[in-house]
Amino acid sequence: MTTVRPHAVPTADELLEAVEECLRDELLPSAEGRAGYLLRVSVAALAQVRRELALGAELDRAHRHRLATLGVADDLALADEIRAGHLSDARREAILAALRASVADQLRVVAPPRSSGSQ
């Protein structure tokens, strides 16, 4: 279902992309030292925000599904179960698989694989 927003153009993603491109393509090439570092950090942060906006709902649903499959209400309940340490081998493997998937999802937002055209 598509949501109609009165101010949909430019979208939040398009605005973030424009700022990211400006910083990366216009300002960063001539920046040195601390200014260059701060620009690189800013560009990376904007890219991460864009990925979070694009993937966040999907990744949240996947995480909730993994927790439900494990039969726990939330991350705290899962942590409590792990901390208690009374896990069968099958249960341990199921938890490890869920944790691996969660970490992979987090990395999709925080540190995606670099493409051949990335800096």
N, CA, C and O atoms as CSV, one atom per row, in Angstrom:
chain,resi,resn,atom,element,x,y,z
A,1,MET,N,N,0.840,-1.168,0.000
A,1,MET,CA,C,0.000,0.000,0.000
A,1,MET,C,C,0.892,1.241,0.000
A,1,MET,O,O,1.810,1.353,0.812
A,2,THR,N,N,0.623,2.144,-0.891
A,2,THR,CA,C,1.399,3.361,-1.003
A,2,THR,C,C,0.738,4.466,-0.196
A,2,THR,O,O,-0.465,4.700,-0.308
A,3,THR,N,N,1.525,5.132,0.603
A,3,THR,CA,C,1.033,6.253,1.386
A,3,THR,C,C,1.250,7.529,0.590
A,3,THR,O,O,2.349,7.777,0.094
A,4,VAL,N,N,0.211,8.335,0.467
A,4,VAL,CA,C,0.324,9.609,-0.231
A,4,VAL,C,C,0.630,10.679,0.811
A,4,VAL,O,O,-0.116,10.858,1.773
A,5,ARG,N,N,1.725,11.376,0.605
A,5,ARG,CA,C,2.127,12.452,1.509
A,5,ARG,C,C,2.055,13.765,0.747
A,5,ARG,O,O,2.451,13.817,-0.417
A,6,PRO,N,N,1.563,14.824,1.373
A,6,PRO,CA,C,1.430,16.094,0.663
A,6,PRO,C,C,2.763,16.695,0.234
A,6,PRO,O,O,2.810,17.468,-0.724
A,7,HIS,N,N,3.837,16.355,0.922
A,7,HIS,CA,C,5.146,16.930,0.595
A,7,HIS,C,C,6.127,15.811,0.272
A,7,HIS,O,O,7.194,15.716,0.878
A,8,ALA,N,N,5.760,14.968,-0.681
A,8,ALA,CA,C,6.536,13.765,-0.964
A,8,ALA,C,C,7.719,14.000,-1.892
A,8,ALA,O,O,8.544,13.103,-2.063
A,9,VAL,N,N,7.824,15.178,-2.493
A,9,VAL,CA,C,8.918,15.422,-3.424
A,9,VAL,C,C,9.633,16.691,-2.993
A,9,VAL,O,O,8.969,17.720,-2.866
A,10,PRO,N,N,10.896,16.691,-2.768
A,10,PRO,CA,C,11.732,15.498,-2.733
A,10,PRO,C,C,11.476,14.687,-1.460
A,10,PRO,O,O,11.054,15.213,-0.430
A,11,THR,N,N,11.749,13.394,-1.575
A,11,THR,CA,C,11.580,12.518,-0.423
A,11,THR,C,C,12.727,12.728,0.558
A,11,THR,O,O,13.734,13.355,0.229
A,12,ALA,N,N,12.562,12.200,1.755
A,12,ALA,CA,C,13.641,12.286,2.750
A,12,ALA,C,C,14.906,11.638,2.198
A,12,ALA,O,O,16.003,12.165,2.382
A,13,ASP,N,N,14.763,10.503,1.526
A,13,ASP,CA,C,15.928,9.831,0.963
A,13,ASP,C,C,16.601,10.687,-0.104
A,13,ASP,O,O,17.829,10.757,-0.162
A,14,GLU,N,N,15.809,11.333,-0.942
A,14,GLU,CA,C,16.384,12.187,-1.978
A,14,GLU,C,C,17.127,13.375,-1.379
A,14,GLU,O,O,18.188,13.761,-1.869
A,15,LEU,N,N,16.572,13.950,-0.327
A,15,LEU,CA,C,17.261,15.056,0.343
A,15,LEU,C,C,18.566,14.599,0.973
A,15,LEU,O,O,19.595,15.261,0.835
A,16,LEU,N,N,18.522,13.470,1.662
A,16,LEU,CA,C,19.745,12.938,2.273
A,16,LEU,C,C,20.787,12.610,1.208
A,16,LEU,O,O,21.974,12.879,1.390
A,17,GLU,N,N,20.340,12.031,0.102
A,17,GLU,CA,C,21.252,11.703,-0.986
A,17,GLU,C,C,21.900,12.964,-1.557
A,17,GLU,O,O,23.095,12.969,-1.849
A,18,ALA,N,N,21.121,14.021,-1.715
A,18,ALA,CA,C,21.660,15.272,-2.254
A,18,ALA,C,C,22.732,15.847,-1.330
A,18,ALA,O,O,23.782,16.290,-1.794
A,19,VAL,N,N,22.469,15.841,-0.033
A,19,VAL,CA,C,23.456,16.348,0.925
A,19,VAL,C,C,24.695,15.457,0.915
A,19,VAL,O,O,25.823,15.951,0.911
A,20,GLU,N,N,24.483,14.152,0.912
A,20,GLU,CA,C,25.609,13.206,0.886
A,20,GLU,C,C,26.480,13.432,-0.345
A,20,GLU,O,O,27.705,13.489,-0.239
A,21,GLU,N,N,25.850,13.560,-1.511
A,21,GLU,CA,C,26.603,13.779,-2.747
A,21,GLU,C,C,27.352,15.113,-2.727
A,21,GLU,O,O,28.495,15.193,-3.178
A,22,CYS,N,N,26.718,16.145,-2.211
A,22,CYS,CA,C,27.371,17.450,-2.130
A,22,CYS,C,C,28.623,17.376,-1.260
A,22,CYS,O,O,29.697,17.835,-1.650
A,23,LEU,N,N,28.464,16.798,-0.090
A,23,LEU,CA,C,29.616,16.678,0.813
A,23,LEU,C,C,30.719,15.834,0.181
A,23,LEU,O,O,31.890,16.214,0.198
A,24,ARG,N,N,30.333,14.678,-0.382
A,24,ARG,CA,C,31.310,13.734,-0.923
A,24,ARG,C,C,31.960,14.250,-2.205
A,24,ARG,O,O,33.180,14.184,-2.357
A,25,ASP,N,N,31.138,14.767,-3.132
A,25,ASP,CA,C,31.651,15.090,-4.464
A,25,ASP,C,C,32.161,16.521,-4.603
A,25,ASP,O,O,33.062,16.787,-5.399
A,26,GLU,N,N,31.588,17.440,-3.832
A,26,GLU,CA,C,31.955,18.852,-3.979
A,26,GLU,C,C,32.950,19.320,-2.914
A,26,GLU,O,O,33.905,20.032,-3.227
A,27,LEU,N,N,32.732,18.927,-1.674
A,27,LEU,CA,C,33.558,19.447,-0.587
A,27,LEU,C,C,34.713,18.536,-0.198
A,27,LEU,O,O,35.821,19.013,0.047
A,28,LEU,N,N,34.470,17.242,-0.140
A,28,LEU,CA,C,35.484,16.306,0.338
A,28,LEU,C,C,36.774,16.301,-0.499
A,28,LEU,O,O,37.861,16.232,0.074
A,29,PRO,N,N,36.686,16.372,-1.835
A,29,PRO,CA,C,37.935,16.314,-2.610
A,29,PRO,C,C,38.955,17.394,-2.250
A,29,PRO,O,O,40.158,17.171,-2.382
A,30,SER,N,N,38.493,18.551,-1.801
A,30,SER,CA,C,39.437,19.619,-1.478
A,30,SER,C,C,39.686,19.761,0.022
A,30,SER,O,O,40.455,20.624,0.445
A,31,ALA,N,N,39.051,18.931,0.812
A,31,ALA,CA,C,39.205,19.027,2.267
A,31,ALA,C,C,40.430,18.241,2.718
A,31,ALA,O,O,40.748,17.180,2.180
A,32,GLU,N,N,41.101,18.789,3.713
A,32,GLU,CA,C,42.284,18.131,4.259
A,32,GLU,C,C,42.172,18.060,5.769
A,32,GLU,O,O,41.362,18.756,6.382
A,33,GLY,N,N,42.989,17.216,6.353
A,33,GLY,CA,C,43.096,17.148,7.801
A,33,GLY,C,C,41.774,16.862,8.483
A,33,GLY,O,O,40.992,16.018,8.046
A,34,ARG,N,N,41.543,17.594,9.572
A,34,ARG,CA,C,40.347,17.374,10.389
A,34,ARG,C,C,39.068,17.608,9.591
A,34,ARG,O,O,38.104,16.857,9.742
A,35,ALA,N,N,39.043,18.628,8.751
A,35,ALA,CA,C,37.850,18.909,7.948
A,35,ALA,C,C,37.536,17.727,7.024
A,35,ALA,O,O,36.373,17.354,6.870
A,36,GLY,N,N,38.558,17.146,6.417
A,36,GLY,CA,C,38.357,15.982,5.559
A,36,GLY,C,C,37.827,14.796,6.338
A,36,GLY,O,O,36.928,14.085,5.887
A,37,TYR,N,N,38.400,14.595,7.516
A,37,TYR,CA,C,37.939,13.506,8.381
A,37,TYR,C,C,36.471,13.699,8.745
A,37,TYR,O,O,35.670,12.771,8.633
A,38,LEU,N,N,36.120,14.918,9.185
A,38,LEU,CA,C,34.742,15.193,9.587
A,38,LEU,C,C,33.776,15.040,8.411
A,38,LEU,O,O,32.652,14.572,8.593
A,39,LEU,N,N,34.196,15.425,7.228
A,39,LEU,CA,C,33.350,15.238,6.047
A,39,LEU,C,C,33.155,13.760,5.739
A,39,LEU,O,O,32.044,13.339,5.417
A,40,ARG,N,N,34.221,12.966,5.834
A,40,ARG,CA,C,34.084,11.521,5.588
A,40,ARG,C,C,33.143,10.882,6.602
A,40,ARG,O,O,32.316,10.045,6.240
A,41,VAL,N,N,33.266,11.273,7.876
A,41,VAL,CA,C,32.372,10.760,8.917
A,41,VAL,C,C,30.932,11.170,8.615
A,41,VAL,O,O,30.013,10.365,8.765
A,42,SER,N,N,30.735,12.407,8.195
A,42,SER,CA,C,29.394,12.908,7.892
A,42,SER,C,C,28.781,12.174,6.705
A,42,SER,O,O,27.603,11.821,6.737
A,43,VAL,N,N,29.562,11.946,5.672
A,43,VAL,CA,C,29.076,11.216,4.498
A,43,VAL,C,C,28.691,9.791,4.895
A,43,VAL,O,O,27.652,9.282,4.475
A,44,ALA,N,N,29.527,9.160,5.696
A,44,ALA,CA,C,29.220,7.791,6.146
A,44,ALA,C,C,27.956,7.768,7.001
A,44,ALA,O,O,27.141,6.853,6.881
A,45,ALA,N,N,27.790,8.766,7.859
A,45,ALA,CA,C,26.595,8.825,8.708
A,45,ALA,C,C,25.337,9.017,7.874
A,45,ALA,O,O,24.320,8.369,8.125
A,46,LEU,N,N,25.396,9.897,6.888
A,46,LEU,CA,C,24.237,10.098,6.018
A,46,LEU,C,C,23.893,8.828,5.251
A,46,LEU,O,O,22.719,8.488,5.104
A,47,ALA,N,N,24.900,8.135,4.767
A,47,ALA,CA,C,24.655,6.880,4.050
A,47,ALA,C,C,24.016,5.852,4.973
A,47,ALA,O,O,23.118,5.116,4.562
A,48,GLN,N,N,24.472,5.799,6.208
A,48,GLN,CA,C,23.887,4.861,7.164
A,48,GLN,C,C,22.430,5.219,7.466
A,48,GLN,O,O,21.583,4.330,7.551
A,49,VAL,N,N,22.134,6.494,7.626
A,49,VAL,CA,C,20.754,6.924,7.864
A,49,VAL,C,C,19.877,6.535,6.679
A,49,VAL,O,O,18.752,6.073,6.869
A,50,ARG,N,N,20.373,6.715,5.471
A,50,ARG,CA,C,19.599,6.341,4.282
A,50,ARG,C,C,19.319,4.845,4.263
A,50,ARG,O,O,18.208,4.422,3.940
A,51,ARG,N,N,20.328,4.039,4.609
A,51,ARG,CA,C,20.106,2.585,4.650
A,51,ARG,C,C,19.112,2.218,5.743
A,51,ARG,O,O,18.273,1.339,5.550
A,52,GLU,N,N,19.201,2.884,6.886
A,52,GLU,CA,C,18.267,2.623,7.981
A,52,GLU,C,C,16.837,2.948,7.557
A,52,GLU,O,O,15.913,2.185,7.837
A,53,LEU,N,N,16.660,4.073,6.888
A,53,LEU,CA,C,15.329,4.430,6.402
A,53,LEU,C,C,14.811,3.421,5.381
A,53,LEU,O,O,13.630,3.074,5.386
A,54,ALA,N,N,15.691,2.958,4.516
A,54,ALA,CA,C,15.285,2.027,3.467
A,54,ALA,C,C,15.037,0.621,3.996
A,54,ALA,O,O,14.114,-0.055,3.540
A,55,LEU,N,N,15.838,0.176,4.939
A,55,LEU,CA,C,15.794,-1.221,5.389
A,55,LEU,C,C,15.194,-1.427,6.768
A,55,LEU,O,O,14.832,-2.547,7.127
A,56,GLY,N,N,15.084,-0.359,7.543
A,56,GLY,CA,C,14.728,-0.488,8.952
A,56,GLY,C,C,13.475,-1.290,9.240
A,56,GLY,O,O,13.504,-2.195,10.075
A,57,ALA,N,N,12.376,-0.982,8.570
A,57,ALA,CA,C,11.113,-1.681,8.843
A,57,ALA,C,C,11.233,-3.165,8.510
A,57,ALA,O,O,10.770,-4.019,9.266
A,58,GLU,N,N,11.856,-3.461,7.378
A,58,GLU,CA,C,12.047,-4.861,6.975
A,58,GLU,C,C,12.909,-5.612,7.992
A,58,GLU,O,O,12.587,-6.738,8.373
A,59,LEU,N,N,13.996,-4.992,8.425
A,59,LEU,CA,C,14.901,-5.644,9.372
A,59,LEU,C,C,14.254,-5.788,10.746
A,59,LEU,O,O,14.481,-6.781,11.436
A,60,ASP,N,N,13.454,-4.807,11.146
A,60,ASP,CA,C,12.723,-4.916,12.416
A,60,ASP,C,C,11.745,-6.090,12.378
A,60,ASP,O,O,11.651,-6.861,13.333
A,61,ARG,N,N,11.023,-6.217,11.274
A,61,ARG,CA,C,10.080,-7.349,11.128
A,61,ARG,C,C,10.822,-8.680,11.195
A,61,ARG,O,O,10.378,-9.615,11.861
A,62,ALA,N,N,11.954,-8.757,10.501
A,62,ALA,CA,C,12.727,-9.999,10.496
A,62,ALA,C,C,13.226,-10.325,11.904
A,62,ALA,O,O,13.213,-11.487,12.310
A,63,HIS,N,N,13.661,-9.322,12.641
A,63,HIS,CA,C,14.156,-9.543,14.000
A,63,HIS,C,C,13.030,-10.013,14.914
A,63,HIS,O,O,13.201,-10.959,15.683
A,64,ARG,N,N,11.869,-9.345,14.827
A,64,ARG,CA,C,10.725,-9.775,15.637
A,64,ARG,C,C,10.315,-11.200,15.299
A,64,ARG,O,O,9.940,-11.968,16.185
A,65,HIS,N,N,10.386,-11.555,14.028
A,65,HIS,CA,C,10.045,-12.927,13.613
A,65,HIS,C,C,11.032,-13.926,14.203
A,65,HIS,O,O,10.638,-14.990,14.681
A,66,ARG,N,N,12.312,-13.579,14.167
A,66,ARG,CA,C,13.315,-14.486,14.756
A,66,ARG,C,C,13.057,-14.676,16.244
A,66,ARG,O,O,13.117,-15.799,16.746
A,67,LEU,N,N,12.772,-13.588,16.955
A,67,LEU,CA,C,12.490,-13.703,18.391
A,67,LEU,C,C,11.253,-14.558,18.634
A,67,LEU,O,O,11.241,-15.401,19.531
A,68,ALA,N,N,10.214,-14.339,17.833
A,68,ALA,CA,C,8.992,-15.134,17.984
A,68,ALA,C,C,9.266,-16.607,17.708
A,68,ALA,O,O,8.752,-17.476,18.413
A,69,THR,N,N,10.064,-16.892,16.696
A,69,THR,CA,C,10.417,-18.278,16.369
A,69,THR,C,C,11.155,-18.930,17.535
A,69,THR,O,O,10.998,-20.123,17.795
A,70,LEU,N,N,11.962,-18.131,18.231
A,70,LEU,CA,C,12.684,-18.651,19.394
A,70,LEU,C,C,11.776,-18.726,20.629
A,70,LEU,O,O,12.146,-19.322,21.641
A,71,GLY,N,N,10.595,-18.121,20.540
A,71,GLY,CA,C,9.664,-18.157,21.659
A,71,GLY,C,C,10.001,-17.193,22.783
A,71,GLY,O,O,9.679,-17.444,23.944
A,72,VAL,N,N,10.653,-16.083,22.433
A,72,VAL,CA,C,10.970,-15.067,23.443
A,72,VAL,C,C,10.312,-13.752,23.044
A,72,VAL,O,O,10.096,-13.480,21.863
A,73,ALA,N,N,10.000,-12.952,24.042
A,73,ALA,CA,C,9.271,-11.705,23.802
A,73,ALA,C,C,10.154,-10.604,23.224
A,73,ALA,O,O,9.703,-9.798,22.410
A,74,ASP,N,N,11.415,-10.576,23.651
A,74,ASP,CA,C,12.284,-9.479,23.233
A,74,ASP,C,C,13.743,-9.860,23.451
A,74,ASP,O,O,14.053,-10.968,23.889
A,75,ASP,N,N,14.631,-8.917,23.136
A,75,ASP,CA,C,16.071,-9.166,23.271
A,75,ASP,C,C,16.473,-9.432,24.722
A,75,ASP,O,O,17.352,-10.252,24.988
A,76,LEU,N,N,15.833,-8.744,25.643
A,76,LEU,CA,C,16.149,-8.941,27.058
A,76,LEU,C,C,15.823,-10.368,27.492
A,76,LEU,O,O,16.611,-10.996,28.199
A,77,ALA,N,N,14.680,-10.878,27.078
A,77,ALA,CA,C,14.306,-12.251,27.426
A,77,ALA,C,C,15.291,-13.242,26.810
A,77,ALA,O,O,15.656,-14.233,27.442
A,78,LEU,N,N,15.719,-12.975,25.584
A,78,LEU,CA,C,16.702,-13.855,24.949
A,78,LEU,C,C,18.029,-13.790,25.699
A,78,LEU,O,O,18.654,-14.822,25.946
A,79,ALA,N,N,18.456,-12.599,26.058
A,79,ALA,CA,C,19.708,-12.448,26.809
A,79,ALA,C,C,19.625,-13.184,28.145
A,79,ALA,O,O,20.588,-13.830,28.558
A,80,ASP,N,N,18.483,-13.089,28.817
A,80,ASP,CA,C,18.306,-13.791,30.093
A,80,ASP,C,C,18.437,-15.301,29.911
A,80,ASP,O,O,19.062,-15.984,30.722
A,81,GLU,N,N,17.840,-15.808,28.837
A,81,GLU,CA,C,17.922,-17.247,28.565
A,81,GLU,C,C,19.362,-17.670,28.288
A,81,GLU,O,O,19.822,-18.698,28.786
A,82,ILE,N,N,20.058,-16.885,27.503
A,82,ILE,CA,C,21.459,-17.205,27.188
A,82,ILE,C,C,22.296,-17.145,28.465
A,82,ILE,O,O,23.115,-18.025,28.726
A,83,ARG,N,N,22.078,-16.100,29.249
A,83,ARG,CA,C,22.835,-15.917,30.487
A,83,ARG,C,C,22.625,-17.088,31.441
A,83,ARG,O,O,23.559,-17.510,32.123
A,84,ALA,N,N,21.396,-17.617,31.491
A,84,ALA,CA,C,21.094,-18.744,32.381
A,84,ALA,C,C,21.911,-19.977,31.993
A,84,ALA,O,O,22.278,-20.781,32.850
A,85,GLY,N,N,22.193,-20.118,30.697
A,85,GLY,CA,C,23.097,-21.166,30.238
A,85,GLY,C,C,22.553,-22.574,30.193
A,85,GLY,O,O,23.325,-23.509,29.979
A,86,HIS,N,N,21.292,-22.766,30.380
A,86,HIS,CA,C,20.705,-24.111,30.364
A,86,HIS,C,C,20.083,-24.372,29.001
A,86,HIS,O,O,18.861,-24.421,28.864
A,87,LEU,N,N,20.936,-24.539,27.992
A,87,LEU,CA,C,20.460,-24.690,26.623
A,87,LEU,C,C,20.857,-26.043,26.064
A,87,LEU,O,O,21.990,-26.495,26.227
A,88,SER,N,N,19.898,-26.682,25.400
A,88,SER,CA,C,20.227,-27.908,24.688
A,88,SER,C,C,21.057,-27.528,23.464
A,88,SER,O,O,21.118,-26.359,23.084
A,89,ASP,N,N,21.693,-28.522,22.856
A,89,ASP,CA,C,22.484,-28.237,21.657
A,89,ASP,C,C,21.601,-27.675,20.549
A,89,ASP,O,O,22.001,-26.746,19.847
A,90,ALA,N,N,20.413,-28.230,20.389
A,90,ALA,CA,C,19.507,-27.749,19.337
A,90,ALA,C,C,19.085,-26.308,19.614
A,90,ALA,O,O,19.044,-25.482,18.703
A,91,ARG,N,N,18.772,-26.013,20.870
A,91,ARG,CA,C,18.360,-24.661,21.234
A,91,ARG,C,C,19.517,-23.683,21.025
A,91,ARG,O,O,19.317,-22.576,20.524
A,92,ARG,N,N,20.715,-24.093,21.407
A,92,ARG,CA,C,21.895,-23.246,21.227
A,92,ARG,C,C,22.105,-22.946,19.739
A,92,ARG,O,O,22.389,-21.806,19.371
A,93,GLU,N,N,21.967,-23.951,18.895
A,93,GLU,CA,C,22.145,-23.746,17.448
A,93,GLU,C,C,21.071,-22.814,16.886
A,93,GLU,O,O,21.368,-21.977,16.033
A,94,ALA,N,N,19.832,-22.949,17.353
A,94,ALA,CA,C,18.755,-22.075,16.890
A,94,ALA,C,C,19.038,-20.627,17.296
A,94,ALA,O,O,18.838,-19.702,16.509
A,95,ILE,N,N,19.497,-20.448,18.514
A,95,ILE,CA,C,19.822,-19.094,18.996
A,95,ILE,C,C,21.005,-18.521,18.218
A,95,ILE,O,O,20.981,-17.356,17.821
A,96,LEU,N,N,22.026,-19.324,18.002
A,96,LEU,CA,C,23.181,-18.850,17.233
A,96,LEU,C,C,22.785,-18.457,15.814
A,96,LEU,O,O,23.259,-17.445,15.297
A,97,ALA,N,N,21.926,-19.241,15.185
A,97,ALA,CA,C,21.471,-18.905,13.832
A,97,ALA,C,C,20.718,-17.576,13.834
A,97,ALA,O,O,20.909,-16.748,12.944
A,98,ALA,N,N,19.871,-17.378,14.825
A,98,ALA,CA,C,19.115,-16.122,14.923
A,98,ALA,C,C,20.055,-14.951,15.174
A,98,ALA,O,O,19.890,-13.890,14.573
A,99,LEU,N,N,21.025,-15.126,16.043
A,99,LEU,CA,C,21.982,-14.050,16.338
A,99,LEU,C,C,22.839,-13.721,15.120
A,99,LEU,O,O,23.120,-12.554,14.849
A,100,ARG,N,N,23.250,-14.752,14.388
A,100,ARG,CA,C,24.034,-14.505,13.167
A,100,ARG,C,C,23.217,-13.699,12.167
A,100,ARG,O,O,23.727,-12.760,11.555
A,101,ALA,N,N,21.956,-14.063,12.003
A,101,ALA,CA,C,21.086,-13.340,11.074
A,101,ALA,C,C,20.890,-11.894,11.530
A,101,ALA,O,O,20.882,-10.978,10.708
A,102,SER,N,N,20.735,-11.693,12.831
A,102,SER,CA,C,20.570,-10.336,13.355
A,102,SER,C,C,21.820,-9.491,13.120
A,102,SER,O,O,21.722,-8.326,12.735
A,103,VAL,N,N,22.975,-10.070,13.349
A,103,VAL,CA,C,24.229,-9.340,13.122
A,103,VAL,C,C,24.390,-9.026,11.639
A,103,VAL,O,O,24.803,-7.923,11.281
A,104,ALA,N,N,24.067,-9.986,10.773
A,104,ALA,CA,C,24.157,-9.741,9.327
A,104,ALA,C,C,23.235,-8.592,8.925
A,104,ALA,O,O,23.613,-7.752,8.108
A,105,ASP,N,N,22.030,-8.550,9.494
A,105,ASP,CA,C,21.107,-7.454,9.203
A,105,ASP,C,C,21.669,-6.125,9.695
A,105,ASP,O,O,21.593,-5.122,8.987
A,106,GLN,N,N,22.223,-6.110,10.883
A,106,GLN,CA,C,22.808,-4.870,11.418
A,106,GLN,C,C,23.933,-4.384,10.512
A,106,GLN,O,O,24.064,-3.187,10.255
A,107,LEU,N,N,24.739,-5.321,10.032
A,107,LEU,CA,C,25.850,-4.942,9.157
A,107,LEU,C,C,25.373,-4.412,7.814
A,107,LEU,O,O,26.062,-3.604,7.193
A,108,ARG,N,N,24.199,-4.855,7.353
A,108,ARG,CA,C,23.640,-4.307,6.110
A,108,ARG,C,C,23.412,-2.810,6.243
A,108,ARG,O,O,23.515,-2.077,5.259
A,109,VAL,N,N,23.106,-2.353,7.440
A,109,VAL,CA,C,22.871,-0.927,7.682
A,109,VAL,C,C,24.172,-0.213,8.014
A,109,VAL,O,O,24.468,0.837,7.444
A,110,VAL,N,N,24.940,-0.768,8.918
A,110,VAL,CA,C,26.122,-0.084,9.444
A,110,VAL,C,C,27.319,-0.166,8.505
A,110,VAL,O,O,28.010,0.830,8.293
A,111,ALA,N,N,27.565,-1.326,7.951
A,111,ALA,CA,C,28.777,-1.521,7.136
A,111,ALA,C,C,28.479,-2.462,5.986
A,111,ALA,O,O,28.919,-3.612,5.996
A,112,PRO,N,N,27.729,-1.985,4.985
A,112,PRO,CA,C,27.395,-2.865,3.860
A,112,PRO,C,C,28.638,-3.224,3.062
A,112,PRO,O,O,29.642,-2.514,3.121
A,113,PRO,N,N,28.576,-4.323,2.315
A,113,PRO,CA,C,29.726,-4.675,1.480
A,113,PRO,C,C,30.016,-3.562,0.492
A,113,PRO,O,O,29.100,-2.945,-0.050
A,114,ARG,N,N,31.274,-3.312,0.266
A,114,ARG,CA,C,31.646,-2.261,-0.694
A,114,ARG,C,C,31.493,-2.785,-2.103
A,114,ARG,O,O,31.904,-3.902,-2.417
A,115,SER,N,N,30.892,-1.959,-2.950
A,115,SER,CA,C,30.809,-2.323,-4.351
A,115,SER,C,C,32.095,-1.882,-5.035
A,115,SER,O,O,32.882,-1.130,-4.461
A,116,SER,N,N,32.305,-2.342,-6.243
A,116,SER,CA,C,33.542,-2.016,-6.951
A,116,SER,C,C,33.671,-0.519,-7.217
A,116,SER,O,O,34.779,-0.023,-7.425
A,117,GLY,N,N,32.545,0.212,-7.211
A,117,GLY,CA,C,32.600,1.648,-7.455
A,117,GLY,C,C,32.665,2.470,-6.182
A,117,GLY,O,O,32.672,3.698,-6.257
A,118,SER,N,N,32.712,1.838,-5.010
A,118,SER,CA,C,32.736,2.577,-3.746
A,118,SER,C,C,34.113,3.118,-3.452
A,118,SER,O,O,35.128,2.663,-3.978
A,119,GLN,N,N,34.097,4.132,-2.569
A,119,GLN,CA,C,35.382,4.701,-2.148
A,119,GLN,C,C,35.873,4.008,-0.934
A,119,GLN,O,O,36.942,4.342,-0.422
